[in-house]
Amino acid sequence: MDEYWKKLTAGGGKEVECGWLKDKFGLSWQIVPTILAKLMADKDPGKGKRVMQAMLKMKKIDIEGLRRAYAQE
């Protein structure tokens, strides 16, 4: 994920929000770790909600931040 993020924002790309960015040509991309769907699909709706709320505050998605929200730390 970090590799794609770095390459797509290089040379004038811009971080947006919720894992979205624009590359130097103005094309939009969303870089989403596979663990996001797993954490949000938990049987406990509170865990999924906390993960979603944490993700909405991020630009580049922070996997450890998602895990902390899931574990309610």
N, C-alpha and C positions, 0 to 999 in steps of 0.2 A: 504494500500500500504506500509506504513512504517513498519508494522508488518512483512509482507512477506520479505521485503528488509532486515530487521534486522536478521530474522531467516536464510535466505539463504546466507548471507555474514558472519554469525557467524562461528567461528572455522576455519578461514582461507579462507573464500570466498573473492572474489575480484570484486570491482566495475569496469565496463568497460566503456560504453558510451551509450547514447540514451535509458536509462532504462535497459540496459543489465548488467548482472553480471554473475560471475561463482561461483558456490557453492564450498564447501571444497572438493568435489569429482571431480571437473573440469567440471561439467555439466553447460551449459549455460541456462540462464533464462532471459526473458524480462518481467519486471513489468511495465505495462502501465495503467494509470488511465483511466477510461471510459470517462472522460471529454475531453481527448485529441482528440478523434474522433469527438466529438460534436463541439469543437472549430475549428478544421480543416475543417469541412464540412460547414462552414458558406457560405452564398451566395456571400459574398464579398471575392474574391480570395486573396486580400491583407492581410486580417486578418488570413486566413489559412496559408499563406506564412510566416507571422511573427511568428505564433505559431510554425511552422516547424523549422524555423531558430533558435528560442529560444531552442527548444527541442534538436536540434543537438549539442548545446553547453553544454548540461547537461549530467551528469552521472546518478544519481538518478533523476527522473523527478520531478520537483518542480511545483506543481499545481498552486501556486500563481504566479510563474514566467511565466507560460503559460497564465494565466489570464491577467497579465500585458502586455504581448506581444500582446494578442488579443485586449486589450483596447488601445494599442499603448502608454503605459506609460513609 
